[in-house]
Amino acid sequence: MTEINVEHIRYRLQRGSSDAFAEFRQTWRDNWAVRWIVYGTAALLVLFAIAWFLIGRDLPNAAALQDYETPLPTVVRGNDGEIVGSYARDRRVQLDFVDFPRPLINAFLAAEDETFWSHNGVDITGTANAVIDYARKAGTDERAVGGSTITQQVAKNVLLSDEYSITRKLREMLVARRIEQTLSKQEILTLYLNEIPLGRRSFGVQAAARAYFGKDVGDLDLHEMAFLAILPKAPERYGRERYEDMAITRRNYVLDKMAENEWASEAAVAAAKAEPLGLTSGATSIRNADAGYFIEEVRRQLLDRFGETADDGPNSVYAGGLWVRSSVDLELQDAARTALRRGMQRYHGNRGWSGPVATLDPDNGDLTSQLASANIGINYDDWRVAVFTGSGTIGFSDGETATLNGAPNSLRAGDVLAVRPSGNAWRVAVIPDASGGIVVEDPQTGRILAMQGGWDSRLESFNRATQAKRQPGSTVKPFVYATGLDQGLTPASQVDNSSFCAYQGARYGRKCIRGGRAGTYTLRYGLENSQNVMTANIANEAGMANVIKTYERVGIGSYDPYISFALGAGETTVEKMTNAFSTLANHGRYNDPTVIDYVQDRRGKVIWRADKRECAECNKPEYDGAAMPRPGPLGRQMMDARTAFQISHILEGVITRGTAKVLRGTGLPLFGKTGTTTGPKDVWFVGGTQQMMVGTYLGFDQPRNMGGYAQGGTIAAPIVKTFIEETRDRWRATPPVAPAGVRMVRIDRRTGGRVFDQWPGTDENAAIIWEAFKPDTEPPRSTRASEIAAQRQELLDLIRRARRAQAEGQRAVEREEPPEDFVEEQGGIY
């Protein structure tokens, strides 16, 4: 083998390169063509570098499409799993590639990109045609043909903008090449068919199929598929009735292209071309239940927890595709809405029209168009929302006009009102001026089952069930009495009902309030009959600081320790009061009120749930023979269970012989409490059973006097009665269960004395009743002699108090004490 001479090779290379360089220099001097070729090549390289710097330096990464998630709306289900609403600004439904019918895919390929399966992102022929068309239309207002492939449209819709410029087109082509190297053809088509804007706020073919035809993509006919395929060119034009001929021409062109590419038979194409467009007026992709206040409360809580848009996180309300299981029970929701509306109508009576629900400005254009965009509606019987256009005519949101009979004199053009049919015309439908809220809750879990915050959420979004802060009146008294029981009183304790006096400082001096019936009465009597003086005395004896702590523990609110708050002067909401009474029904265990059971992301993973209890042994793969694993109890023990039961047992008397006798005869073990605020400005009732609690109030949004006859027992309690009648089969008549440590003792209801020789009767006003006591707090056995002595002592006490009151009155006159208006000055309640 010949040995390699390294030095010889180096010499030959140096000599050869020297000869080549010398030859090139000679050619450069003698041949001008060579020089121009070199200059041109260098210029092209510089231009390419500049173009890359300007166009390609900030191109988005096509690999991001592998993790891209289509913005999807949030869907809300009821407690039975049925869809009840959604939160979406656009119609979007995401499908997998296998879900798209092959004829639908072929229709879009025929309309947009026949060479999709063979090109690498850019169609040279289409691009050349686009360049020629752009040059031809330069200087005009016409928009040139895009010439984009489906891959380029994905790049534009997902990664780029819709800017009309050569720069954007070049960027689109570069990104399309990258997409083809990153994704498969099937993945590109899936992105395209899910993201393409197709008009009527629809993105993707499934949402468009529902918007234009009220169908799913799998149910579309060939002519309908071809119509959807023409929409990317001009979605807002082809979907309008006045462009129907243009749309049919374009649709038939797509059908012909399908036949030409053998993607459909000639017979099928001919039959499809003979069909009309068949567009519907539009169908929502989600059924919205008539639970607007409830669904809006769900939305508020989701926004607080997950954010609004994709910028707020991957699980945002309007882009995250969440699946929300709410606690709404549609049967109970319908009944609650009906009950509240009937209560509003009963109170309103024959007062007449209460004014427009909104006002539009005639100077801002067509009133019916303004009404359509105002998103105001109503769902009640055959009522509709209309706008008064003047001269006895009204207009509806669909553009129709009609005659209005009996128009009020105060009606002005632009006023929006509810109307109902009247022969061949319409007349004003009266929406009551006074409004209110109602909440239905499961006391064992805190789940809110129904909520109505006014007449109709389409008319006004303010939710009086959760947002209206009102004085609850006497509905807070059970928690004052519960504090008294915790401080040593019993249901049979005797409490003074003659007067209550308190020193209010140097400015006001000593103020007093008087009772309805002078004397001492049992604690039960005071709560059943809502006695203010007894309540104030109990609060004073138990300590207002302790009363306020009870309010806070059950979630009513936090107030200063003034006696007026024992009478219901502090503001709270229907939701909070209903939840507080649920705590009583649940033996003192407090549950946070919830409208959402759990939330799943777009893939079904639970990302939040209201019931946070752990059950480590619940998911065992096999049964091990041990006891059934169970999670711990719900809620937090915020009251003595025995106290809670004692109060709820006393509140049964409010139904049988107290201020809510209108609810007698239901056959249910109901307990509850009425409330009427000073004025009266608001009327309340909260009550139910251990399985279901209902709270409601009625009043004016700008508080004013409702009339002297307005009381919680005559206006609010009947609302709950209507609800019970509408849902009677959902209630259980089983007696309430007492917690451990409660002793049921026979007593005389009037004196509180223990009874051994008689049994409670069935009459509501029976003298002998069963009363609930904590151990060792029952009243002792009494004899006839002791009863006579007690009555004698009571008479003597009455005489002494009368003499003291006379003396105090005389002293008050002498020192010109201000009027005894303690209740009014403290915002007091009766």
C-alpha positions in Angstrom: 0.0 0.0 0.0 1.4 3.4 -1.0 2.2 5.6 2.0 0.3 9.0 2.0 2.5 12.0 1.7 0.8 14.8 3.7 3.1 17.5 2.6 2.6 16.6 -1.0 -1.2 16.9 -0.6 -0.9 20.3 1.1 1.3 21.6 -1.7 -1.2 20.5 -4.4 -4.2 22.1 -2.6 -2.4 25.4 -2.1 -1.3 25.5 -5.7 -4.8 24.6 -6.9 -6.5 27.2 -4.9 -4.1 29.9 -5.9 -4.7 29.0 -9.6 -8.5 29.0 -9.1 -8.5 32.4 -7.3 -6.3 33.9 -10.0 -8.6 32.5 -12.7 -11.7 34.0 -10.9 -10.0 37.4 -10.6 -9.3 37.4 -14.3 -12.9 36.4 -15.1 -14.2 39.1 -12.8 -12.2 41.8 -14.6 -13.0 40.6 -18.1 -16.7 39.4 -17.8 -19.4 41.9 -16.7 -22.1 39.3 -16.7 -20.4 37.4 -13.9 -20.2 40.5 -11.9 -24.0 41.2 -12.3 -24.8 37.6 -11.3 -22.8 37.9 -8.1 -24.3 41.3 -7.3 -27.8 40.1 -7.9 -27.3 37.0 -5.8 -25.9 39.0 -2.9 -28.8 41.5 -3.2 -31.3 38.6 -3.1 -29.7 37.2 0.0 -29.8 40.6 1.7 -33.4 41.1 0.8 -34.2 37.6 2.0 -32.5 38.4 5.3 -34.4 41.7 5.7 -37.7 40.0 4.8 -37.0 37.3 7.4 -36.2 39.9 10.0 -39.4 41.8 9.3 -41.8 39.0 8.6 -40.5 35.8 10.2 -38.8 36.9 13.4 -41.9 37.0 15.6 -43.9 34.1 14.0 -45.9 32.1 16.5 -44.7 28.6 17.3 -46.8 26.1 15.4 -46.0 23.5 18.1 -48.4 25.5 20.4 -51.2 24.1 18.3 -50.5 20.6 19.8 -51.7 22.0 23.2 -54.2 24.4 21.8 -57.7 24.3 23.3 -60.7 25.8 21.6 -62.4 28.4 23.8 -65.6 26.8 24.9 -68.6 28.0 26.9 -69.4 26.9 30.4 -72.4 24.6 30.7 -74.6 24.4 33.8 -76.6 21.4 34.8 -79.4 21.1 37.4 -79.3 18.7 40.3 -80.8 16.0 38.0 -78.0 16.3 35.5 -80.1 18.1 32.8 -78.6 21.2 31.1 -80.3 24.3 32.4 -78.1 27.1 31.0 -74.7 28.2 29.7 -72.4 31.2 29.7 -71.2 32.0 26.2 -70.4 35.0 24.1 -70.2 32.8 21.0 -71.7 29.5 19.9 -69.0 26.9 20.2 -69.1 23.1 20.3 -65.9 21.0 20.0 -65.9 17.7 18.1 -63.3 15.1 17.3 -62.3 14.2 13.8 -64.3 11.0 13.8 -67.5 13.1 14.6 -67.4 15.0 11.3 -69.4 13.2 8.6 -67.3 12.5 5.5 -69.6 14.4 3.1 -69.3 17.5 5.3 -65.5 17.3 5.1 -65.7 16.9 1.4 -68.0 19.8 1.0 -65.5 22.1 2.8 -62.7 20.7 0.7 -64.6 21.4 -2.5 -65.4 24.9 -1.4 -62.0 25.9 0.2 -59.1 23.5 -0.6 -59.4 20.7 -3.2 -55.7 19.8 -2.9 -55.7 19.7 0.9 -54.6 16.1 1.2 -51.6 16.6 -1.2 -50.1 20.1 -0.6 -47.7 20.9 2.2 -49.5 23.9 3.6 -49.4 26.3 0.5 -51.2 25.8 -2.8 -48.9 27.3 -5.4 -51.6 27.6 -8.0 -54.1 29.2 -5.6 -51.4 31.6 -4.4 -50.5 32.7 -8.0 -54.2 33.3 -8.7 -54.4 35.4 -5.5 -51.3 37.5 -6.6 -52.8 38.2 -10.0 -56.2 39.1 -8.5 -54.5 41.4 -5.9 -52.6 43.2 -8.7 -55.7 43.6 -10.8 -57.7 45.1 -7.8 -54.9 47.3 -6.5 -56.1 50.9 -5.9 -59.7 49.9 -5.6 -61.8 49.2 -2.5 -62.4 45.6 -3.6 -60.8 42.8 -1.5 -58.7 40.4 -3.5 -59.3 36.6 -3.4 -57.4 35.1 -0.5 -56.2 31.9 -2.2 -55.5 30.5 1.3 -55.5 26.8 1.9 -57.3 25.3 4.9 -53.9 25.1 6.7 -53.4 28.8 6.1 -56.9 29.6 7.4 -56.0 27.7 10.6 -52.9 29.8 10.9 -54.9 33.0 10.5 -57.8 32.0 12.7 -55.8 30.5 15.6 -52.3 32.0 15.5 -52.5 35.2 13.5 -54.9 38.1 12.9 -57.3 38.9 10.1 -55.3 41.9 8.9 -55.6 42.5 5.1 -52.0 43.0 4.0 -49.2 41.3 2.0 -47.1 41.0 5.2 -49.8 39.0 7.0 -50.2 36.8 3.9 -46.5 36.0 3.9 -46.5 35.3 7.6 -49.5 33.1 7.1 -47.7 31.0 4.4 -44.7 30.5 6.7 -46.8 29.5 9.6 -48.8 27.1 7.4 -45.6 25.3 6.4 -44.7 24.9 10.1 -48.2 23.7 10.9 -47.9 21.0 8.3 -44.7 19.8 9.8 -46.2 19.7 13.3 -49.7 18.4 12.9 -51.3 15.6 10.9 -53.9 16.4 8.2 -56.7 15.1 10.4 -55.6 17.3 13.3 -55.5 20.4 11.0 -59.0 19.6 9.7 -60.3 19.1 13.3 -58.9 22.5 14.3 -60.4 24.1 11.2 -63.9 22.7 11.5 -64.1 23.6 15.2 -62.7 27.1 14.8 -63.9 28.5 11.5 -66.3 31.5 12.0 -69.6 30.8 10.2 -71.9 33.6 11.2 -74.7 34.0 13.7 -72.0 34.1 16.4 -71.2 30.5 15.5 -67.6 29.1 15.5 -67.3 25.6 14.1 -69.6 23.4 12.1 -71.5 21.9 15.0 -72.5 25.3 16.4 -73.4 26.5 12.9 -75.5 23.4 12.2 -77.6 24.2 15.2 -77.7 27.9 14.5 -78.8 27.6 10.9 -80.8 24.3 10.8 -81.4 23.4 14.5 -79.6 20.1 13.9 -76.4 18.3 14.8 -73.8 17.7 12.1 -74.6 14.0 11.9 -78.2 14.8 11.0 -77.5 17.3 8.2 -78.6 16.6 4.6 -76.2 17.0 1.7 -77.6 20.4 0.6 -77.2 21.7 4.2 -73.6 20.5 4.4 -72.9 22.3 1.1 -74.5 25.5 2.5 -72.3 25.4 5.6 -69.3 25.0 3.3 -70.0 28.3 1.5 -70.1 30.4 4.7 -66.4 30.9 5.3 -66.3 33.2 2.3 -69.1 35.6 3.5 -70.8 34.3 6.7 -72.8 37.4 7.4 -74.1 37.6 3.8 -75.1 34.1 2.8 -77.1 33.6 6.0 -79.5 36.5 5.3 -82.8 36.1 3.5 -82.2 38.9 1.0 -79.1 37.1 -0.3 -80.8 33.8 -0.7 -80.4 33.6 -4.5 -76.7 34.3 -4.2 -76.3 31.7 -1.5 -78.1 29.0 -3.6 -75.8 29.8 -6.5 -72.7 29.4 -4.4 -74.1 26.2 -2.7 -74.8 24.6 -6.1 -71.3 25.5 -7.2 -69.9 23.5 -4.2 -72.2 20.6 -5.0 -70.9 20.6 -8.6 -67.3 20.5 -7.4 -68.2 17.6 -5.1 -69.6 15.7 -8.1 -66.5 16.7 -10.2 -64.2 15.2 -7.6 -66.4 12.1 -7.2 -67.2 13.0 -3.6 -70.9 12.7 -4.3 -73.0 11.0 -6.9 -74.6 12.9 -9.8 -78.1 11.9 -8.5 -77.4 13.0 -4.9 -76.1 16.3 -6.2 -79.1 16.8 -8.4 -81.5 16.1 -5.5 -79.5 18.5 -3.2 -79.6 21.3 -5.8 -83.4 21.0 -6.0 -83.7 21.7 -2.2 -84.3 25.2 -0.8 -81.9 26.6 1.7 -84.2 25.7 4.6 -82.7 28.0 7.1 -84.3 28.3 10.5 -84.5 31.5 12.6 -81.8 30.1 14.8 -81.7 27.7 17.7 -79.7 28.0 20.8 -77.3 25.2 21.4 -78.2 25.0 25.1 -81.7 24.9 26.7 -82.0 27.7 29.2 -84.3 26.9 32.1 -86.5 29.7 33.6 -84.1 30.0 36.5 -82.4 33.3 35.6 -81.7 34.6 39.1 -80.3 31.2 40.2 -78.1 30.8 37.1 -76.8 34.3 37.4 -75.8 33.7 41.0 -73.9 30.6 39.8 -72.1 32.8 37.2 -71.1 35.4 39.8 -69.5 32.7 42.0 -67.7 31.1 39.0 -66.3 34.4 37.9 -65.0 35.0 41.4 -63.4 31.6 41.5 -62.1 31.0 38.0 -62.1 34.3 36.2 -63.9 35.5 33.0 -61.6 35.0 30.0 -58.7 32.8 28.9 -56.3 35.4 30.2 -57.5 34.6 33.7 -56.6 31.0 33.5 -57.3 27.7 31.7 -60.7 27.2 33.5 -62.3 30.6 32.8 -66.0 30.9 32.6 -66.2 32.1 28.9 -63.3 30.0 27.5 -62.6 27.1 29.8 -65.4 24.7 28.7 -66.4 24.0 32.3 -69.2 21.6 33.3 -71.0 22.8 36.4 -73.4 20.7 38.5 -75.7 23.2 40.3 -78.1 22.4 43.0 -81.2 23.9 41.3 -84.3 21.7 41.3 -86.4 22.9 38.4 -89.7 21.6 39.9 -89.0 23.6 43.1 -87.7 26.5 41.1 -90.9 26.8 39.0 -93.0 26.6 42.2 -90.9 29.3 44.0 -91.2 31.6 41.0 -95.0 31.0 40.8 -95.4 31.5 44.6 -93.5 34.8 44.7 -95.3 36.2 41.6 -98.7 35.4 43.1 -97.7 37.0 46.4 -96.6 40.1 44.5 -99.9 40.2 42.6 -102.0 39.7 45.7 -100.4 42.6 47.4 -100.5 44.9 44.3 -104.2 44.2 43.9 -106.0 46.7 41.7 -103.5 49.5 42.0 -103.0 49.7 38.3 -99.9 50.3 36.1 -96.8 51.0 38.1 -94.6 52.5 35.3 -92.3 51.3 32.5 -89.8 48.6 33.1 -87.2 50.6 31.0 -87.0 53.6 28.8 -85.4 53.9 25.3 -84.4 57.1 23.6 -86.3 57.7 20.3 -83.4 59.9 19.2 -81.1 56.9 19.1 -82.9 55.3 16.1 -85.5 52.7 15.5 -87.2 51.8 18.9 -87.9 48.1 18.0 -84.2 47.7 17.0 -83.2 49.2 20.3 -85.6 46.8 22.1 -84.1 43.8 20.3 -80.6 44.8 21.4 -81.7 45.6 25.0 -82.2 41.9 25.8 -85.3 42.6 27.8 -87.9 39.8 28.0 -90.6 38.2 30.1 -91.8 34.6 30.5 -95.3 34.7 32.0 -98.5 33.4 30.5 -98.9 35.0 27.0 -97.3 38.3 28.0 -94.7 40.0 25.8 -92.4 43.0 26.2 -93.0 45.9 23.8 -91.9 49.5 23.4 -94.5 52.3 23.0 -93.8 54.1 19.7 -96.5 56.7 20.1 -100.1 57.3 18.9 -101.4 54.1 20.5 -99.0 51.7 18.8 -96.3 49.4 20.2 -93.4 47.6 18.6 -91.9 44.2 19.5 -88.2 43.1 19.3 -88.9 41.1 16.1 -89.9 44.3 14.3 -93.7 43.7 14.4 -96.1 46.5 15.4 -99.5 46.4 17.0 -102.2 48.5 18.5 -102.3 49.2 22.3 -105.7 49.6 23.9 -106.2 51.6 27.1 -102.8 53.1 27.2 -102.1 55.0 30.4 -101.9 58.8 30.0 -98.4 58.9 31.4 -97.1 56.6 28.7 -94.4 58.2 26.5 -92.6 57.1 23.3 -89.7 54.9 24.2 -91.3 53.4 27.4 -90.8 49.7 27.6 -93.7 47.8 29.1 -95.3 44.4 29.4 -98.4 43.7 27.4 -101.0 40.9 27.0 -103.4 40.0 24.2 -106.7 41.8 24.1 -108.8 40.7 21.1 -107.0 41.8 18.0 -104.8 44.3 19.9 -102.8 44.4 23.1 -103.3 46.0 26.5 -100.9 46.9 29.4 -100.0 44.0 31.7 -99.3 45.2 35.2 -96.0 44.1 36.8 -96.3 44.8 40.6 -94.3 47.6 42.0 -93.5 45.8 45.3 -91.0 43.0 44.8 -89.1 40.5 46.9 -87.2 37.3 47.0 -87.6 33.6 47.9 -85.0 30.9 48.7 -85.5 27.2 49.1 -82.8 25.3 50.9 -81.9 21.7 52.1 -81.1 22.2 55.8 -79.1 19.0 56.0 -76.6 20.1 53.3 -76.9 23.9 52.8 -77.7 23.3 49.1 -80.0 26.0 47.7 -82.7 24.2 45.6 -84.5 27.2 44.2 -84.1 31.0 44.2 -86.2 33.8 42.7 -85.1 37.4 43.2 -88.0 39.3 41.6 -90.6 39.0 38.9 -88.3 38.0 36.0 -84.5 38.2 35.6 -85.0 39.3 32.0 -86.6 42.5 33.2 -84.0 43.3 35.9 -80.8 41.5 37.0 -80.9 42.7 40.7 -81.4 39.6 42.8 -83.3 40.4 45.9 -82.7 36.9 47.3 -79.0 37.5 47.7 -78.3 41.2 47.0 -81.1 43.1 48.8 -80.1 43.9 52.4 -83.2 44.5 54.4 -84.2 44.6 58.0 -85.6 41.1 58.9 -87.9 42.2 61.7 -89.1 39.6 64.1 -87.6 36.7 62.1 -84.4 37.2 64.1 -86.2 36.7 67.5 -85.7 32.9 67.6 -81.9 33.5 67.8 -82.4 36.0 70.7 -84.5 33.3 72.5 -81.9 30.7 71.7 -79.3 32.8 73.4 -81.6 33.0 76.4 -81.9 29.2 76.5 -78.1 28.9 76.3 -77.8 31.4 79.3 -80.1 29.3 81.5 -83.7 30.1 80.6 -86.1 27.3 79.6 -89.2 27.3 77.4 -91.3 27.5 80.6 -89.4 30.4 82.1 -91.5 33.4 83.1 -90.5 36.6 81.4 -91.9 40.1 82.1 -94.0 41.6 79.3 -95.0 44.8 81.0 -92.2 47.1 80.0 -88.5 47.3 79.1 -86.4 50.4 80.0 -82.8 51.2 79.1 -80.6 54.1 79.7 -79.6 55.6 76.3 -77.0 58.1 77.4 -77.1 61.7 78.7 -78.8 63.0 75.5 -81.8 60.6 75.5 -82.0 59.5 79.1 -83.9 56.4 80.1 -86.2 55.0 77.4 -89.0 52.5 77.8 -91.2 50.4 75.6 -94.5 48.8 76.7 -95.9 45.4 76.0 -99.2 44.4 74.5 -100.3 42.4 77.5 -98.9 43.3 80.9 -97.7 40.5 83.1 -95.3 37.7 83.0 -95.6 34.9 80.4 -93.6 31.9 79.4 -90.8 32.2 77.0 -92.8 30.1 74.5 -95.6 32.6 74.6 -93.3 35.4 73.8 -91.8 33.8 70.7 -95.1 32.4 69.4 -96.7 35.8 69.6 -93.6 37.9 68.8 -93.6 40.0 71.9 -91.2 42.9 71.7 -90.9 43.6 75.4 -90.3 40.0 76.3 -87.7 39.8 73.5 -85.9 42.9 74.8 -85.9 41.6 78.4 -84.5 38.3 77.3 -81.8 40.0 75.2 -80.9 42.2 78.1 -80.8 39.3 80.6 -78.8 37.0 78.2 -76.5 39.9 77.2 -76.6 41.6 73.8 -73.0 40.7 73.2 -74.0 37.1 73.4 -77.0 37.7 71.1 -74.7 39.2 68.5 -72.4 36.3 68.7 -75.3 34.0 68.0 -76.2 36.0 64.9 -72.6 35.8 63.7 -72.4 32.0 64.3 -75.5 31.3 62.2 -74.5 33.8 59.5 -77.2 36.5 59.9 -74.7 39.3 60.2 -72.5 41.2 62.6 -73.9 44.3 64.5 -73.3 46.5 67.4 -74.6 45.2 70.8 -77.7 47.4 70.9 -81.1 46.2 72.0 -82.7 47.3 68.7 -80.8 44.6 66.9 -82.6 42.0 69.1 -85.8 43.3 67.4 -84.5 42.9 63.9 -83.0 46.3 63.0 -79.8 45.0 61.4 -79.8 44.4 57.7 -79.4 40.9 56.1 -80.6 38.9 53.1 -83.2 36.3 52.5 -80.5 33.8 51.7 -78.8 34.4 55.1 -82.0 34.2 57.0 -83.1 31.0 55.3 -79.7 29.5 56.0 -79.9 30.5 59.7 -83.2 28.7 60.1 -81.7 25.7 58.3 -79.2 25.7 61.1 -82.0 25.4 63.6 -83.6 22.5 61.6 -80.2 20.8 61.4 -79.7 20.6 65.1 -77.4 23.6 65.2 -75.0 22.4 62.5 -74.2 25.3 60.2 -73.6 24.7 56.4 -72.5 27.4 54.1 -75.3 28.0 51.5 -74.2 26.7 48.1 -75.6 26.9 44.6 -72.8 24.8 43.0 -72.2 21.1 43.9 -69.1 20.7 41.9 -67.2 21.9 38.8 -65.5 19.8 36.1 -63.0 21.0 33.5 -63.5 20.3 29.8 -62.1 16.8 30.2 -64.4 15.9 33.1 -61.9 16.2 36.0 -63.5 17.7 39.1 -61.6 20.9 39.9 -63.9 22.2 42.7 -66.6 20.8 44.9 -68.7 22.2 47.7 -68.6 19.0 49.8 -65.0 18.9 50.8 -65.3 15.9 53.2 -62.7 13.2 52.7 -63.5 9.5 52.6 -60.2 7.7 52.3 -61.7 4.2 52.3 -64.6 4.9 49.9 -62.5 4.0 46.7 -61.2 0.6 47.8 -60.9 -1.7 44.8 -62.4 -4.6 46.7 -64.7 -5.1 49.6 -62.8 -6.1 52.7 -65.7 -7.1 54.9 -65.4 -4.1 57.2 -68.2 -1.6 58.0 -69.3 0.6 55.1 -67.0 3.7 55.0 -68.7 7.0 55.4 -67.5 10.6 55.3 -67.9 12.7 58.4 -70.9 14.9 59.1 -71.4 18.0 57.0 -71.1 21.5 58.5 -69.9 22.9 61.7 -71.6 22.8 65.1 -72.5 26.4 65.8 -75.3 26.0 68.3 -76.2 23.6 71.0 -78.2 20.9 69.3 -80.7 20.8 72.1 -81.2 24.6 72.0 -81.7 24.5 68.3 -84.4 21.8 68.7 -86.1 23.6 71.5 -86.4 26.7 69.4 -87.7 24.9 66.3 -90.2 23.0 68.6 -91.4 26.4 70.0 -91.7 27.8 66.5 -94.2 25.0 65.6 -96.5 27.0 67.8 -96.1 30.0 65.5 -97.9 27.9 62.9 -100.5 26.3 65.1 -101.6 29.3 67.2 -99.2 32.2 66.6 -98.6 34.8 63.8 -98.4 32.3 60.9 -101.7 30.4 61.4 -102.4 30.8 57.7 -100.1 27.7 57.3 -102.2 25.5 59.5 -103.8 22.5 57.8 -100.9 21.5 55.6 -100.4 18.3 57.4 -96.7 19.0 57.8 -94.6 19.5 60.9 -93.8 23.1 60.0 -92.0 25.6 62.1 -91.2 29.2 61.2 -91.3 32.9 62.1 -93.0 35.9 60.6 -91.4 39.4 60.6 -92.8 42.9 60.0 -90.5 45.8 60.0 -91.3 49.3 61.3 -93.5 51.2 58.9 -94.3 48.5 57.8 -91.7 48.5 55.1 -91.0 44.8 54.7 -92.8 41.6 55.5 -91.1 38.3 56.1 -91.6 34.6 56.7 -89.0 31.9 57.1 -89.9 28.3 57.9 -90.2 24.7 56.9 -89.2 21.3 58.2 -86.0 19.4 58.8 -85.9 18.4 55.1 -86.7 21.7 53.4 -86.5 25.4 54.5 -88.2 28.4 52.7 -87.6 32.1 53.3 -89.2 35.0 51.6 -89.8 38.8 52.0 -91.8 41.4 50.1 -91.3 45.1 50.0 -90.5 48.1 47.8 -86.9 48.5 46.4 -86.9 52.0 47.7 -88.4 51.2 51.2 -91.7 52.9 51.9 -94.8 52.2 53.9 -96.7 49.1 52.7 -99.8 50.0 54.6 -100.9 49.3 58.1 -102.5 46.0 57.2 -99.2 44.6 55.8 -97.8 41.9 58.1 -95.6 38.9 57.7 -98.4 36.5 58.6 -100.9 38.0 56.0 -98.6 38.7 53.0 -95.3 36.7 53.3 -96.5 33.5 54.9 -99.2 32.9 52.1 -96.3 33.0 49.6 -94.8 30.0 51.4 -98.2 28.4 51.6 -98.5 28.6 47.8 -95.1 27.1 47.4 -96.1 24.2 49.6 -99.3 23.6 47.7 -97.4 23.5 44.4 -94.8 21.0 45.8 -96.9 19.0 48.3 -95.5 15.7 47.1 -92.0 16.8 47.8 -92.6 17.3 51.5 -92.4 14.6 54.2 -94.9 14.6 57.0 -92.6 12.6 59.4 -92.2 14.3 62.8 -88.9 16.0 63.5 -86.2 14.0 65.1 -84.8 15.3 68.5 -81.1 15.2 69.3 -79.7 13.3 72.2 -80.2 14.9 75.6 -83.7 16.4 74.9 -86.5 15.5 77.3 -90.2 15.9 76.3 -92.3 16.9 79.2 -96.0 17.6 79.6 -96.6 21.2 80.8 -99.4 23.7 81.1 -98.8 26.0 78.1 -100.0 29.1 79.9 -98.2 28.8 83.3 -95.3 26.6 82.3 -96.0 24.3 85.2 -95.4 20.6 84.9 -98.4 18.3 84.4 -98.7 14.7 85.4 -102.4 13.9 85.4 -103.4 15.0 81.9 -102.2 14.4 78.3 -101.7 16.9 75.4 -104.8 17.3 73.3 -105.2 17.5 69.5 -106.6 21.0 69.5 -104.2 23.8 68.4 -105.0 25.8 71.5 -104.9 22.9 73.9 -103.8 23.9 77.4 -101.5 20.9 77.9 -98.6 20.4 75.4 -95.3 18.6 75.1 -92.4 20.8 75.7 -88.7 20.1 75.1 -86.2 20.6 77.9 -82.6 20.0 78.6 -81.9 17.5 81.4 -82.5 18.8 84.9 -84.2 22.0 83.6 -87.8 20.7 83.6 -90.2 22.5 85.9 -90.9 20.8 89.2 -94.2 19.1 90.0 -96.8 21.6 91.2 -99.8 21.1 93.6 -103.1 22.9 93.6 -102.0 24.9 96.6 -98.8 26.0 94.9 -100.7 27.0 91.8 -103.1 29.2 94.0 -100.1 30.7 95.7 -98.5 31.4 92.4 -101.6 33.2 91.1 -101.8 35.2 94.3 -98.2 36.2 93.9 -98.8 37.2 90.3 -101.7 39.5 91.3 -99.5 41.1 93.9 -96.7 41.6 91.4 -99.1 43.2 88.9 -100.3 45.7 91.6 -96.7 46.6 92.5 -95.7 47.1 88.9 -98.7 49.3 88.2 -97.8 51.5 91.2 -94.2 51.7 90.1 -95.2 52.6 86.6 -97.5 55.4 87.9 -94.7 56.8 90.0 -92.2 56.6 87.2 -94.7 58.4 84.9 -95.1 61.2 87.4 -91.3 61.6 87.7 -90.9 61.6 83.9 -93.4 64.5 83.6 -91.6 66.5 86.3 -88.2 66.3 84.5 -89.8 66.7 81.0 -88.4 63.4 79.7 -88.6 63.0 75.9 -91.4 60.8 74.5 -91.0 57.0 75.0 -90.1 56.3 71.4 -87.3 53.9 72.0 -88.3 51.5 69.3 -88.6 54.1 66.5 -85.3 55.8 67.4 -83.5 52.5 67.4 -84.9 51.4 64.1 -87.1 49.1 66.1 -89.3 46.3 64.8 -92.6 44.8 65.7 
